Amino acid sequence: MAESWIQVERDPFPAGFSGAWHDHPRAQLIYPGRGVMVLHTRHGQWVVPPLQGCWLPAGEEHRVETSSGFEMLSAYCRGPLLRRLPDRCGVVAVSPLLREVTLALQGGGATGRARHRLCLVFADELRLEPAPRLFLQPLASPALQAIEAALAAEPAHAGTLAGWAVLLGTTTRSLARAFQREARMSFTAWRRQVRLRAALVRLAEGASVTAVAHDLGFGSASAFIRDFRRATGVTPRRYFQATAPAMRETPGTDALPFGNDGGRQRTAGGRRP
């Protein structure tokens, strides 16, 4: 029955939330209506601002984290509708039509044939982006994981590949080959992606371009804007104009501030995102 093809839920997640690895028996579209999330899958990591989402087939292991909190809209999909939907995970540009259809399915007002038609429109509008922005491949070797952990804690870290080689007891050539093999890019390009990913989170939280450029080691605002445009195709201002507006409220849904849901938070011991 089309009534059960898509179930939509909305949940707030508090600042500093870091979820455990898990999966779901149903396919899932997740996106933040407010705030920004980082999605980890076994295939890699994405930074997801408002009105971008991620599609996860059933059984796809993942976890989410957020530094400032976000509100998640999740559309769980099952049944014959899956034949119309992607069979791999990836980033989805949430169009105004897809957003409105998802919110209509959440509201529960549409039943019968009306809900059936909404489900079909949902499937037609959900398309994966061909080249996810600011995507990072998972790193497997201990040496590269050590560098990854250091830059996650301090994205502006200015250590060179030669310096890392000395610190880790290996050679510059070995590390360079490992980055090409695992990250599929050079160390310099990978470090730029790490910084841009951190910058996207900071910008979504309200930091200025100048502050982000200074704090994350880009040298100047113009250098940061240049690197951001190369990675995303637009300036930071245009990027966030494209991902606005924030999720509107639906009838019967209370606006809940991050980390304060009147005791209904379900991120600990309850359903996972």
VOBASE-497053 format. One record per residue (C-alpha): x, y negated, z negated. Coordinates in steps of 0.02 Angstrom, whole numbers, padded with zeros to 5 digits, always signed. Example, Ala and Ser with C-alpha at 12.3 -4.5 7.8 and 13.67 -1.06 7.14 Angstrom:
2
+00615+00225-00390
+00684+00053-00357
END
This chain:
273
+00000+00000+00000
+00063-00175+00044
+00011-00229-00131
+00165-00145-00202
+00290-00180-00061
+00362-00335-00144
+00365-00379-00329
+00435-00552-00372
+00501-00602-00543
+00580-00762-00608
+00701-00768-00755
+00818-00895-00836
+00997-00848-00881
+01098-00948-01008
+01264-01036-00985
+01410-00917-00997
+01307-00765-00949
+01409-00621-00876
+01309-00466-00834
+01365-00285-00830
+01378-00181-00673
+01212-00101-00629
+01096-00059-00484
+00910-00049-00448
+00802+00088-00366
+00725-00047-00255
+00805-00166-00131
+00821-00343-00199
+00833-00522-00139
+00905-00632-00275
+00938-00817-00272
+00957-00959-00397
+00820-01088-00391
+00918-01195-00513
+01103-01187-00552
+01233-01080-00466
+01280-00897-00487
+01428-00790-00440
+01377-00620-00372
+01498-00475-00382
+01473-00318-00277
+01591-00175-00240
+01617-00258-00069
+01669-00428-00136
+01613-00588-00222
+01503-00734-00170
+01465-00903-00247
+01279-00931-00223
+01206-01108-00243
+01020-01150-00238
+00927-01095-00082
+01057-00968-00034
+01025-00791-00089
+01098-00618-00083
+01016-00462-00014
+01054-00298-00102
+00994-00130-00034
+00928-00005-00160
+01066+00072-00264
+01192-00067-00226
+01299-00095-00381
+01317-00277-00431
+01331-00399-00573
+01301-00587-00591
+01382-00721-00694
+01358-00908-00721
+01456-01041-00812
+01316-01169-00833
+01158-01063-00825
+01037-01032-00682
+00860-00978-00645
+00844-00823-00538
+00705-00776-00421
+00708-00590-00381
+00604-00506-00246
+00606-00316-00265
+00560-00225-00104
+00506-00047-00067
+00405+00061+00052
+00387+00048+00242
+00437-00136+00235
+00618-00082+00212
+00625-00029+00394
+00613-00214+00438
+00747-00268+00313
+00940-00258+00317
+01024-00096+00264
+01181-00183+00197
+01214-00319+00069
+01253-00497+00118
+01211-00681+00102
+01040-00749+00153
+01000-00930+00196
+00835-00955+00105
+00730-01058+00226
+00585-01165+00162
+00465-01036+00236
+00551-00889+00151
+00551-00984-00014
+00366-01027-00003
+00317-00849+00047
+00418-00779-00099
+00336-00900-00221
+00164-00855-00153
+00202-00671-00181
+00257-00711-00358
+00099-00806-00397
-00012-00653-00373
-00150-00753-00290
-00131-00662-00123
-00205-00487-00114
-00258-00364+00019
-00229-00418+00199
-00163-00589+00146
-00025-00509+00042
+00012-00387+00183
+00040-00533+00303
+00150-00623+00177
+00258-00468+00159
+00281-00460+00348
+00330-00644+00356
+00453-00615+00213
+00537-00475+00313
+00542-00581+00472
+00623-00728+00381
+00755-00629+00286
+00912-00626+00391
+01093-00603+00339
+01218-00739+00380
+01347-00671+00504
+01497-00744+00409
+01472-00770+00221
+01554-00930+00156
+01685-00925+00021
+01683-00735+00014
+01823-00644-00076
+01868-00462-00049
+01894-00355-00205
+02078-00330-00249
+02134-00157-00303
+02321-00160-00342
+02373-00206-00521
+02492-00343-00460
+02357-00432-00359
+02230-00410-00498
+02352-00495-00618
+02366-00644-00500
+02177-00645-00477
+02149-00650-00666
+02273-00792-00687
+02192-00898-00552
+02018-00859-00616
+02071-00935-00782
+02168-01078-00701
+02121-01107-00517
+02246-01251-00505
+02391-01134-00548
+02533-01187-00431
+02637-01029-00440
+02715-00975-00275
+02714-00800-00206
+02902-00791-00240
+02872-00843-00420
+02738-00713-00442
+02853-00580-00368
+02986-00618-00499
+02858-00619-00639
+02781-00454-00585
+02944-00365-00546
+02914-00343-00360
+02962-00430-00197
+02885-00574-00105
+02868-00466+00050
+02776-00329-00045
+02652-00454-00117
+02626-00537+00052
+02587-00368+00131
+02469-00324-00012
+02370-00486+00012
+02353-00454+00198
+02298-00275+00165
+02177-00305+00021
+02120-00486+00036
+02134-00486+00227
+02219-00655+00221
+02382-00733+00163
+02414-00778-00018
+02401-00964+00023
+02234-00942+00112
+02168-00830-00028
+02219-00957-00162
+02129-01093-00064
+01972-00985-00062
+01984-00958-00250
+01998-01145-00278
+01856-01184-00159
+01746-01056-00246
+01785-01138-00414
+01752-01308-00335
+01582-01254-00273
+01532-01202-00448
+01595-01367-00521
+01506-01471-00388
+01343-01377-00417
+01360-01419-00602
+01371-01605-00561
+01559-01640-00558
+01620-01774-00437
+01723-01735-00282
+01868-01837-00350
+01868-01744-00517
+01857-01575-00432
+01999-01616-00312
+02110-01674-00456
+02069-01533-00577
+02085-01390-00452
+02249-01436-00371
+02194-01505-00202
+02302-01660-00223
+02173-01786-00163
+01987-01802-00128
+02020-01814+00059
+02123-01653+00057
+01985-01564-00038
+01850-01625+00082
+01957-01568+00229
+01980-01393+00157
+01796-01381+00107
+01741-01429+00283
+01857-01300+00360
+01783-01165+00249
+01598-01210+00261
+01582-01317+00417
+01515-01468+00320
+01570-01592+00188
+01525-01559+00005
+01388-01691+00013
+01310-01613+00167
+01326-01439+00093
+01222-01483-00059
+01098-01583+00043
+01069-01424+00142
+01038-01321-00015
+00917-01445-00097
+00780-01456-00157
+00771-01355-00317
+00639-01222-00340
+00468-01297-00371
+00358-01237-00513
+00218-01113-00479
+00049-01113-00564
+00054-01030-00734
+00245-01035-00745
+00327-01134-00884
+00487-01229-00846
+00614-01149-00962
+00781-01232-01002
+00935-01123-00984
+00965-01018-01139
+00799-01066-01220
+00650-00965-01166
+00555-00952-01329
+00627-00781-01367
+00584-00705-01198
+00762-00697-01130
+00785-00530-01046
+00970-00533-01012
+01016-00432-01167
+00944-00260-01189
+00808-00288-01060
+00792-00288-00871
+00953-00338-00787
+00963-00458-00640
END
